[in-house]
Amino acid sequence: MKKTLIILSVVLLLIIIGGASWWLLTPHGDAKKSSPSTSGWFASTPAQASFVEVKDLVITLQAEENRPRYLLLDVVLVVRGEEQSTQAEAFEPAVRSATVALLNNQPFDDVRTRTTQTLHDQLLKRYQEAASQLGLQTVPFDDIMISKMVFQ
């Protein structure tokens, strides 16, 4: 009798531990939306994207007539995390300089007919070159977006 009671107690304890483990490790109902799965506990999630704006880049363009032509350009740096955001803000003068160096005195019609994707690629390449010249291995942001292009 005593032996049977001990065996039943051990089996009951194992069932309770197993059930509790299953309940903790299995998402249920609304918990699926808010709590991570077991695989998510060990995986690191990338930081949320945030943005650093580089506004009001005024570029002088060549015009066929004798009147000046300008491009007003806003670029947004896509960053992840507070550290990268701080580094991108510190890199902003290099972004401004590289943008002006790329576009200044280019023919108005050439710049105007470029696609946004082509300009994006040219700017990103120029920023990478600027970072290299400053001794950085890579630019301190993940990507760029062109948020404004106004020609005059």
N, C-alpha and C positions, 0 to 999 in steps of 0.2 A: 504494500500500500504506500509506504513512504517512498519507495523507488518510483512508482508510477506517478506520484505527486510531483516529484522532482523533475521527471521527464516531461510531464505536462507543463510545468512552470517554464522550463527551458524552451519548449516548442512555442508556448504562448509569448514569451519574451522575444524570440526570434521573429515571430509573426508581427508583433508590434513594432520592432525595430525596422523590419523590412517595409511595412506599410508606411511608417513615418518617413523613411528614406525615399520611397517612391513618391509620396505626397510632396516632399520638399523639392525633389529633382524634376518633377513633371509640371509643366505650366498648365493651369486650368482656368477656363472662362476668361474673365477680364485680365487675369494675371498674365496671359500670353502677350497682351499688348504692352504691359508696363514692365515686366521683369524679364531679364535676359535668360536665354536657355543655358544649359550647362556648358555648352561650347562657348557661349559668349562670356562666361566668367573668366576664362583664361585668355581670350583674344583681346588685344588692345584695340580700342576704337580710335580712328583718326580724329583729330580735333576738328571742330566745326569750322567751316570756311568763313572768313570775314574779309573785309575789303579796306584797302588804303587808297584814297583818292588822290590823284595828282591832277589838279585842276588848272585851267586857264593857261595852257601852253600856247603861246602866240608865236606862229612861225611865219616868217616873211618868204613869200614865193616869188619866182620870176614871172613877170607878165610880158606879153608881147607888146602891149601898149605901154605908154610911159606912166601909167598909174600903178600904185602898189597893190599887191594882192596878198591876202593873209589867210592863214588857217588857224582857227581856234580849236584846240584839241584837248579833251579830257581823257585821261587814262586811269584805269582802276587796277591796282595790284591785288591779286587773289592770294591771301595768306591763310595759314592754319596755325592757330595758337598765338598766345600773347608774345612769346619770344620772337617768332618770325614776324609778327606785326611790328614790333619795335625795331627789328633789323631793317624791314622794308621802309619804315619811316625815315630811318637814318640814311637809307640808300636813295631817297627821293631826289637829292640834287644830281646824282649820277643819272637818274632816269630823265630828268629835265634836260641835262646836258646832252645825253645820247640822242634824245628825240630831236632836239634842235640841230645837232650835227647831222643827223640822217636826212632831215627834210628841208633845212634852210637853203634858200635860193634854188630849189628844184623848180622845174617848169610847172606852172599852175595846172595846165591841162594834164600833165603826167600824174600829178598827185591826185587830182580830181577824178581821174578815170580808174585809179587803183581800187581793187575790192577791199573791203574791210579785212578779210582774211589775209590778203597779201600784205597789207600794212601791218597787221598783227604779227605776222611771221617776221617781217623786216625789223620791227621794233624789238621783238623778243630776242632776235639774234644780236641786235646792237646792244641790248641791255646785258646779254651774256658776255659780249666782248668787253663792255665797260667793267663788269664785275671781275673779269679775268685781269684787266689792266690794274685794278685796285687790289689785286692779290687774293680775291675771293675765289673759291673753287666753283661756286654756283651762285646764281642770283638768290636773294633772300625772299623769294616768293614763288608760288607754284605756277601761276599763269597771269596773263594780263587780259583786260577787256578794254575795248575802246567805247567809251560812254558818250562821247560827243565829238562831232566833226562839223564845224561850221566854216564854210568858205566865203570870203569876201573879195 
